Every structure is written in structure tokens, then in C-alpha cells.
């Protein structure tokens, strides 16, 4: 099993336990999973995800198409398009782009 396959397996297990409504102990007993290993993977996945999520910077590629009669800007993050007009909140836009970037 590759590292990415193992990571995906444990992400699925953790999500399944969270959705089940069972405690970790109950879920692990029912699925014959070692509780210590389960807790290890929760911590491991949180630690490896935290540095990427904590970064204040997101790469945004610009493809400018300026129309003189327009006071709007369209920002594309993956498949998502965000249209902003004059008077927008730069902080809100930055927060939105940071939220969308890992999903797109």
C-alpha cells in the first residue's frame, strides 16, 4: 500500500467514525481497529494538514481582460469564479480565496 493510499484509508476511517455517531472506542471495537493507531492517525493527519492551511498566501494567476465600461473583477480559483465590484472587502476576498484554493 502506498503512502497516499494509506493516508486516504485513514482519512476515510476517521470520517466514517465521525459520521457514525459512535465514540472512537466503540467504532474501533466494531471495526477491529487499534485505538492507539486510530489516535495516531488523527494527530498525524492534523499535523500534516496544518502547515498548508496556516499559510497566509495563496497563488492567484491573473488573466486580465479589461473592459473600460466595467467596475467589476472576476477572480477564478480552480472551477470557482468570484465576481467583485468596486467597494469590495479585500479581507473577505482573501479569506474566500484561501478557503476555495484547497477545494478546487
Number of C-alpha atoms within 10 A of each C-alpha: 7 7 8 9 10 11 15 12 13 17 15 12 19 19 11 13 18 13 9 12 10 13 11 17 15 14 19 18 12 10 11 9 14 12 15 11 12 17 12 12 17 15 12 13 14 11 11 10 11 11 9 12 12 9 9 9 11 16 9 12 9 9 9 9 8 10 9 6 6 9 11 14 15 14 18 18 21 12 9 13 11 12 12 15 11 9 8 11 11 10 9 10 15 14 13 13 21 19 14 16 16 12 10 10
